[in-house]
């Protein structure tokens, strides 16, 4: 792994030093994205490299080989293309022939361009041909200001704050689109044969699956990506992404767990709108507490995250953005049912009270009504029960820089599983083996932000969050009870040093958690108070090279000072070739019971080998993560495609080792004595095969090893190799088809060799394929229907349990799940936007 990183770094060095290039900058007049493209092409024609035109600053940045061209030659080439520069004026006849949207004001002022939003409105007919639409009336709802598109469909309109644009035209039904930035806006009106408006798609501001602009290696899962599958909750939101692994944690509870960079989800910091939420005892169930239809967007950062959000990000960071009060649709309704008897319903209602106030209410309910035992092992395949989830959020924007948001959330989850004949009356008895899951969580978060009107680059924000979680779970004869109350505060100040090339964020934070756990007739209490401070500096050395360097210092009342340095580097070798580097440290305190609830589905004894430290007698976990990524962009069928390679290594300096291998009747927890590391290499190709057919293909290799007391071994129940394909086909008539297949290599199964021969598992599982598919139809009235199937190969782990006929015996184990627990399953659902 280290050799691979070294070779890649050498290649980068060769690419940088292959020629001596001189940086140049100059101002040029331009008004829109067409201007930007024309200016950059003209500069390249004159021999400039790495050309970037900043429309807001009217500034051209590039590099030249002084032996082949000059600054004046590049500037003259831009002027000859129709754009005035500081030294050269464009020919009048060339300027006059520019499109109307490119007719900038011809003066000698090259200060910052006016704060205008520019865009284009196009019509797509049933054959896919696009033509501009003139005379479309665009009304800024927030500011009560209207304009019309010109004869080429172009427009520009003053922009001050997020708003809605109301669109109207004599030949179309009225519609509206949300606007959240000054990014160039392309609005596409699609027609059907009856010449009625079918849908308005805003293509200029859509989230890209792979970000080419973020300094971090970031993956974006927007609504379009999330609706490719059923996506009932957060843990099921990664079915079409190869970066995150999802599997069942055991054979009874139905809980799904995720892995990123080969490490369990507990090493990935999960935040909701940049606020830590499900931590500690609720981290294992938290992924099922966020309903999928509530989610607007998910950002997955591979490797260490920002110091602003804390020190717990080790393998990566997942930030979840929920639907906002200012939704375009005032009402969203979703329903879902599958053949297992699982029902789900979601309602999101948003109301704009006036120009400043808006609110939204989010409701969710799900339940499993039927008993299912598809493999006839005497245990329910998934537990029966229900979950109720409610959230209410408010937003205040005064238009003068002040923004206030707050949200209140509550979730209640009740499940009953285990043997098919188990009832609540049988709990904690040997009459029948059962599992009762009783979980409640409450959360409240407030955000106050202020942007200084005279200094748009300067802002201050305060995040305050409080949470309470309560667990009362029964696993056979074991009762696990836990409570946690917490508080989180983060004050962030952002500004620049001199100019926009030097930005910084700094602030202070405070985390308080009070946790109590009762299990095996023993009480475990933990009280954490962690004040801290951070500083993060973003340096744009050139338009092609950016750095984000951050450091935070925290003081933990049990573990003392925690220093967390982190660095991200992004280098655009060309306009389409991007390299990223990341390195930093992470720190967390393990929650051995909550992180390993799957072990409760067994007769294993929990044995803690203490080191004399606090919290279970174990030391905290400390790790270093570093990696490199490469992205190559290219176009196929006039759409952007990507090829990426990622390589990451995580090395633990301290770790709580979870050991299943010492004895099949025991699970051991102890401090790492030796090495523990994770190496990950992944390649991914996102390709537009045809105009309406997109393919995502990936291969991922993992090497995750730990020094156990029996010696160094691969992490159990994990595939070293994974191949992945997702195909997405969209038709112009509202139909879309999504198909996903993956292959997973064999997995190491923990040692069971001392069990009686008939109660032993093989040392390794077989490899296997999985397939899923979904067909979606969008109707004209805002209704969307979808029909899908999961695990279409119907491949299942043949024996989910060891000694399931004797669940209270010493050999019983339902925690060694390496394959699909459920067979082929069909589902149906609908989505409705008013």
N, C-alpha and C positions, 0 to 999 in steps of 0.2 A: 504493500500500500504506500509506504513512504517513498519507494522508488518510483512509483507511478506519479506521485505528486511532484517529485523532483524533475522527472522528464518533462512534464507539462510546463513547469515553471521555466525550464530551459528553453522550450519552444516559444513561450511568451517573450522571453528575453531576446531570442533571435529575431522574433517578429518586430520588437520595438527598436532594436539596434541595426536592423538590416539596412537602413538608410538614415542619413542625417536630415531631419526636417525642422524647419523654422516655423514657430507659431506666428500667425498673423490675425489681426482683427480689423474690421472697418464697418462703418454704418452704411446701410442701404435701405431705401424706402420700400415698404411692402405692406399689404393690408390683409392678406388672406392666405390660406393653405396653398392655393395655386401659385401665389407670389413666392412663397417659401420654396416650393418645388422648383420653380423657374430659376430663382436666385442660386440655389444649391447646384443645379445642373450647369448653370453658366460658369460658376466658380470651378467646378470640376473640369469643364471643357478647357479652361485656361491652365490646367495642370495642378490645381489645388487638391489636397487630400483631406480626408476626415472633415468634410465641410458640414457645418451646422449653422442654420439661420434661426436666431431667437426672435420670433415675431413681436413679442411684447417689448423687446429692447431695440428692435430694428438693427441687430448686431450680427455680423457674419464672423464666425470663428473658423479657422482652418489651419492647415499646415502646408508648407511648400518646400520643395527642393530648390534652394537658391541658385543652383546650377542650371535649372531647367526653366524657371519662371520667376516672376517678381510680383510684389504686392500690387503695383500699378497695373500690371497685365491682368491680374485676377479682377481688380476693381473695374477696369475698363470693360472686361467681358460681361460683368454683371450689368453695367450701364448700357452696353449695347443690346442686352436682352430686354431693356425697357425699365430699369430700376435705377433711379438717381442714387449716387453715392456722394460722399463728402468731397471727392476730387473731380468726379466726372458726372455730367448730366446725360440722361438718356435722350436719344434722338426723339424729337417730337412725333415723327411719323410712327415710330415704334411704340411709344407710349400710347398714342391714340388708338392703336390696334389691339391693345390689351383688353381682356374681358372687363365688363363694367365693375365687377367686384374687385378688380386689381387697380382701379384708378385711384391711387393714393393722392393725398394733398401734396402738390409740388411746392415745397418751401425749403428753407435751409435749416429747419429744426429737426434734429435727430434725437430728441428726448424720447421718453417712454411713450409708446403709442397709446391712444385713448382706450379706455376699458370697454371695448366693444366685443360683442359676441357675433361671430360671423358664421354663416352656414349656407346650405343648399337644400332645396326641396325637389325631389325627383319622383317620377311615377314609374312603377314597374308593371308592364302589362303581362298578360297570361303567357307570353312567349319569353319573358325575362328581359325584354328590351327596356332600357331606362331613358326617360326624357325629362328635361326640367319643366317645372310647372310655374308659369308666371301668375301674378295677381292673386297669390294666396295671402289672405289676411292673417297676420301673426300678432296676437295680443299678449302682452306681458300681464298676466293676471294680477301679480303682486303690485305692479306699478301703474296699472291701467294705462298702458302705452301701446299703440298699435302701429305697425308698418305693413307694407306689402312687398312680396318678392318681385324682383325685376324680371325682364323678359327671359333671362337665363336661369331663373329659379333661385338666384342668389339673394341674400339679405344680410344686413348688419343692424344690430339693435343694442343700445346701452345695457350693460349688465352690472348690477350692484350686489345681488344676493340670490340664493336659490329661489326658484319660482316655477310656475307652469306657463307654457306657451299654449294658448288656445288657437287652433287652426281652423280656418273656414274658407270655403271656396264654393262657387255656384255649382260645381259638378261633383262635390264630395259631401259626405256626411261630416258634421263637426267632430273634432277629436282634440286631444291635448297631450302634451308630452312634458315630463319633468325636466328641468334644467338646473344643474348643480355646479357648473363651472363655465369658464370662457373658452373651453376647448372647442375647436371647429366642429360644427354640428351638421351631420347629414341626415335628413329625414326622408325616409323611403315610404311612399304610399303604394301599396300593392293592390291591384285590381283583380277581380274575377270577371268572368264573361259578361255578367249582368251590369258591369260598369259601376258597381257600388263599392265604396271603401271597405276593404276587408280588415286591414290592420295598419297601424302606424308603427314603424320600427325606427328607433333612434340608433343609427349605426355609428355616429361619431363618438359616442361616449360609452360604448359597451365595454364590459370588462373582458380582457383577454385572458385565456386560460393560462398562458405563460407570459409573465411580465418581462418586457425587454427594457423597460425604463427604470424599474426599481433597482436600487443598489443591492438589496438583499435578493437572494434566490427565492423568488416568491411564486406561488401557484394560486390562481384565482378561480374559485368556483362560484359562478353567478347563477342566476335563476335558470338560464338556459341549460347550463350544465347539470344543475341539481334536479331538473325535471326529466332528465334522461332515464331515471329510474324512480322507483316509488318514493324513496328518501323519506321514510316515516320519522326518523329522528337523526340527530347529528352523527351517531355512530354508523348510520346507513347512508351517509352523504358522500362517501368516497368510493362507491361501487364502480364508477367510470374513470377513476384516477389510479394509475399504477404506483404512485408515490407512497400511498398510505395502505397498509395491510389491515384487513378487518377479519375477525374470526370469532366464533363462540368461545367463551372462557371456560365453560364446563357443559355437562350433559343435562343439567336440570333447570338452571335459573333463566336461560334465554338471554343473558347479558352478553353483549358483544364488546370486544376489546379491540383497540387499535394499536398499531406499531408504526413508528417512523424511524428510519435509518436503523432498523433492526432492534430498536429498543422499545419497551412497553410504553403505553400511553402516559404512564406516570412521569416519564422523562420529557414529555412534550407539554409545554405550558399552554393551557387552554384559557383563553380570555374571551369575554363578550364585550365587544365594542371597546377594546383596550382596557377592560377592567377584569381582574381575576375574579372568578365566580365559584366554580365547583372545584374546591381544593380540599385537601385533607381527607376526611372520612367519606365525602361525597364524590371524590374524584373517579371512583370506579363506576358509579351509577350515573354520573353527571352527563355523559354522552347521550343517555336515553331520556334525559330530562329536558332537552331542547328539541321541540318538534321541528321536523324538516320544513314543513310549509311556512313556518314563521321566519325562516332564514332568507335574507336578501342576498348575502354574499359570504363566502368563506375565504380567508387568506391563509394559506399554509406556507410558512417560512421554514425552509430546510436549514438545519444547523442552528447555531445560537441566534437569539433574537436581539431586540433592542434593550439597552440597560434601563430605558425609561419604564418598562413594564416589570422590572424586578430581576431577581437572580436565578429563578427556577428553570428557565429555559435551557435545556441541555441538548436534546436531539432536535428540537425545533419549537415552533410556536404556531398555534391555531387561533386565529381571531375570527369570531363569528359576528356578523352584522345582521341584526334583526330588521324586520320591516319597520319603516319609520312612519310617524304621523302624517307626513306630507306625501303619502302615496297618491299616484295618479288615480287609481281605482279606489273609491270610497268603501267598497265591500269586496272581500275575497272569501270564497267558500271552497273547501276541499273535503272530499269524502273518499274513503278507501275501504275495501274488503278483500280478504283472501280466503282460499279454500280451507285454511286452518281455523276459520271462524274469528279472525281478528278484524275488528272494526275500528276505524279512525275517523274523526271529524275535526275540522279546523275552521275557525271564523276569524277574520281580521277586518276590523272596522276602523276606518280613519275619517276624521272630521276636521275640516279647517274652520275654526270658529270665527276668526277674523284675520287681518293681515299679519298679526303677531302671534296668535295662539293657534295651536293645532294639537289634536290628541288622537290616540289609537288604543283600541282594546283588542287583545289577542286571546282567543279561547282555543283549548285543545282537550279532546277526550279520546281515549282508546280503551279497548277491552278485548279480551280473548274469551269467547263464550262457549267454545266447544272443547271437549277432551280429545286429545290426539295422541295416539301411540302407533305411529306408522311402522315401526320396526318390531312391535310386539315384544318389547323387553319388560313390560310391566310398569314403565315410567312414562309420564307425560313428556312429549317432545318439547313443548313449551308450556310454561305455567299459565293457568287461568288467572283472571284478575282485571284490574283497570287502572288507569292513570288519568288524573284531572290536572290541568295546567292552565293558569290564567296570568295575564300580564296587562298592565295599564301604563301607558307612557304619555308624557306631555312634552311639548316643545314650545319655547318662547323665543322669538327672534324680533328684536326691536328695529332692525335695519340700520342701527348706529354702532354696530360692533358687538353688542351683547347677545349671547346665546345661552339659553338655559334648557337643559333636558333632565328629565327624571323618569324612572321606571320602577314599578313595584311588581314583583313576580312571586307566585306561590305554586308549588307542585305537591301533589299527594299521590303516592304509588302503592298499590296493594296487590300482591301476587300470592298464588298458592300453587305449588307444584310438588313433584316427587312421585311416589307410587300412585297409580291410577285410582285406587280406592281410598286414598288419604283424605281425611277431613280435618277441620280445625280442632275437633274434639280429640283427635289423636296426637296433637302436638306434644313433643317432649316425652312421648311414650314409645314403647317398642311394638305397639300394635301395627303400625304402618309407618314407613319412612316418608317424611314430608318436609317441604320447605315453605316457610312463610316469610315473605318480604314485605316489610312495613317501613316505608320511607317518606319523610316529609322534608321540604326545604322551602325557605323563604329568603327573599333577597330584595334589597332596595338600593338603587344607585342614583346619584345626582351628579350632573356635570354642569359647571358654570364656566363659560369661556368669554373672553373679551378680546376683540381685535381693535387695536388703536387706529381710529379713523385716519389720522394723518400719517400713520406709519403702518401700512398694511402688512409689512414683514414682521411686525412686533405683536405678540399676543401673550396672554396669560390664561391658564386654565386650572380648574380645581376639580378633582374627581373624589367623591365620597361614596363609600359603599359599605353596607352592613349585611350580614347573612347569618342564618341559623339553620342547622341541619339536625335531624333526629332519625335514628335508625333503631329498629327493633326486629332483627331477623332471626329466624329459627332454621337450623340445618340439622335435621334428625334430632339428636339429643343435645345439640349445642345451641345456646342462645347468645347471640352477639348483639349487645346494646351499645349505642354510642350517641354522643351529643357534641355538637361543635357550634360555637358562636364566634363571629369574627368581625373585624372592622378593617377597612382599607382606606387610606387617604393618600392622594398624590397631587402635589402642587407643581405645575410645569410652566416655565417661562421660556418663550422663544423669541429670538431676534437674530440680527446679523452683525457681523464685525466689518464695518466699512462698506461692503457691497454684498450682493446675493451669492457670491462665490464662497463666502464664509458665513455659514449659518450655525447656530447652536441652540440647544435646548438644555436647560438645567432646572433643578428643582429638588424638593425634599419629599419623602414618603414615610408612611408609618403603617405597619401591619401588626394586628393583634389577633391571635387565635387562642381560644380556650377549648380544649378537647378533653373529653372523658370517654373511656371505653371500658366495658365490662364483659369479660369472656373468660371461660374456664375458671369461674369463681375467683377472679382476680380483677382488681381495678387498676387501670392505667390512666394517669392524668398528665396533661401537658399544657403549660401556659406559655405562649410565645409572645414576646414584644420586640419588634424589630424596627427601630427608627433608621432612616438612611437618607443618603443624598446621592445625586448623580449629575454628570455632565456629558453631553454628547455633541460632538463637533462634526459638521458636514463641510467638507472642503471640495469644491469643484475646481480642480487644478486646470483642466481644459474641458471643453465640451465632451471630450472622449474619456476623461479620467476623473473619477470621483472617489472620495474616501468618507467613511463614517467611522469615527473613533469615539468610543464611549468608555466611561469608567464609573462605577458606583461603589460606594462604601456604606456598608450596613453594620449595625451592631445588634447581634442576637443575644438575648438575655441568658441563654444557656451555652452558646458556642463562641461568644466574643465577636471580634471583628471579621467581616466577610468582604473581601476585595474582589470585584468582578470587572475585569477589563475585557473589552470586545472591539473587534475591528472588522469592517467590511470594505472591500475594494471592488470597484467596477471599472473595467477598461473596455472601451469600444475600439477594437483594432481596426474595424471598418464600420460602415453604416449598418452592416448586417452580421458582423462577427463580434460577439460579446464574451468577455471573460469576467468571472467573479471569483473573489477570494474571501474567505471568512474564517475568523479564529476567535476564540474566547473561552471563558470558563463559566461553569454553572454550579449551583449549590442547591441542595434540597434535603429535607428531613423525611425519611421513609415512614410510611404508614403501613406497617407490615400486615395488619389484619385487613384493612380496607383495600389495600393494593392486591391482596391475594385471597379474595373471597372464594375463588374456585376451589381452594384447598379445603374449605369447609365441607365440600361435597365429597367427603372421603372419611375413612377411619384414621387418617394420619394424625399423629400427635404433633402439636406445635412445640418445637423445642428452640428456645432462644439461648444462644451461647453468648452471654454478655461480655463486654469489654470494660465494664466499669463506668461507662459514659451514661449520660441521661437518656431519657426516652427509650424504653425497652432495654436499656443497658447497651445500646449500640451507638456508634459514631454517625454523624451526618454524612451525606454523600457529596463528593466533589469530583468534577470531571472537567476535562479539556476537550473541546470540539473544534476541529478545523477541517476545511475542505475547499474544493475548487469546482467551478462549473463552467461549462462552455456552451454557448448557444450560437447556432448558425441560422439566420433567417433567409428565406427565399420565397419566391412567388410561384404558385401553380394555379392555373385557371384564374388568374388575376386576384388571388387571395393569398394572404400571408401564411406560410408554413414554417415549421421550426424543426431543427434537429438539436438535441441537447445531450450532454454527457455530464454527470455529476459524480464526484468522488469525495467521500467524507470519512473521517476517522474520529471516533470518540474514545478517549482513554480515561479510565477512572483512577483517581488517586485514592479515593475512599469510596466504598460501596457496601450496601447491605446485601450480602449474597443470599439468595433464596435457593436452597439445595434440596432437590427431590431425590437425589441419587444415593444418599448414604444408606437409606433403609426404606423399602416400599411402604412401611407403616409409619413413617415419620417425615416431617418437613422441618428443615433446620434453617435458622436465621443467624448469620454471624458476620463480623466485619471481614472485609477482603484482606487476604494475606497473600499478596502476589500481584498478578496482573488481571485486568479485565478490560476488554476493548471490543469495539464494533467497527468493522470496515464495510463500507457500502459503495458499490459502483452501480450506476444506473444510466442506461441510454434510452432516449425516447424520441420518437419521430411523430410529429403531428403534420399530416399531409392532406391536402385537398386533392383526392384522387380524380374526382370529376367535379363539375360545377356544383352539384348538390350533394356530393358524397365526400365525407371527411373521415380519415382513418387516424387512429392513435395506436401506435405500436411501441412496446417497451420491453426491455429486459433488465432485470435487477439481480445483482449478486450480493450476498451477505456473508460475512465471516465474523461471527459474534462468539467470542470465547471468554471463559472465566476460569481462574484457578480455584477449583473446588477442593475440598479436603481429600478427595480421591484423585486429584490431579486436574490438569487443564482439559476442558471439554467444551464442545459446541453448545450453545444455548439450546435447551430442549424445545420440542414442539414448534420448530421454526424451519421453513424451507430456505435452503441456501440459494436456490435458483427460482426465479419466477419470470414467466413470459406472459405478455398481456397484449390483447388486441381489442379495440373498441371501434365500431363502425357506426357512423351517424349519417343517415340519408334523409334529406328533406325534399318534399315535393312542393310545387307551387300552389297546389290546391289545399294546403293545410295539413296534409299527412306527413308524418315523420316516423322513421324506424330506427331504433337503436339496438345494437347487438354487441355484447361483450363476452369474450372468452379468455380464460387464463389457464395456464399450466403451472402447477406447483410441484417442485421436486420432493424427494423423500425428506422426512423429518426425524430427528433423533428422539426416541421415546425414553423417558427416565427409567432407570434400572428397576426391574421387577423380578430378577432372577432368583431371589430367595423365597418367592412365593411358591406354593404347590404348582406343579407343572401346568395344570389346567387353568391356573389363574395368573399365568405369565403373559406379557405382551412381547411382541417382537422388538428387537433393538431399534428398528427403523420402520417407519410407515411406508407404504407404497406412494409413488407419485400419482397425481390425478389431474383431470381437466374439470373445469366448471364453465357453464354457459348460462347467460341470461339475455333476455330480449324484451323490448317494449315497443308497442305501436301506439302512436298518439294522433288524434284528429282534433284540429282546431276549427271550431265553428264560427259563424259570423257574429253571433250574439254574445261573445265573450266566454262561451262554454268550451271547455277542453276535456276530451275523454281519452283515457289511456287504458290499455290492456297489456299485461305483461306476464312473464314467467321467470322464476328463479331456479337455479340448479337444474337446468333442462336436461342434463345428462343423467339426473337421478342418482348420482354417485353419493354414497353415504359411508361414513365410518361404520364398519360392520358391528363392532363391539364397542359401545360407548363406555361401558362399565366393566370393572373387574368385580366378579362375585355379586352381581345385581340381585341374585336370589337370596342373598344373606346380607342385607344392607346394614345390619347392626353388628356384623362380624368384623374381625380385625383386618381382613383383606379388602373390604369394600372400597372402591375408588371410582369416582365419576369426574375426576379433574384432569385426566389425561386425554383430552380431546385434540386430535390432530387433523380431523377432516370434517366435512359437512355433517351436521347433526340432523338436518332435515332433508327430505327428498324433494323431488320436483314439486313446485308450488306455483299456482296461477293466482293472479290478482287483477282487480279492476278498480278504477278510480275516476274521479272527475275533478276539475278545477274550474271555478267560475269567477270572473272579474266583472263587476258591474260597471 
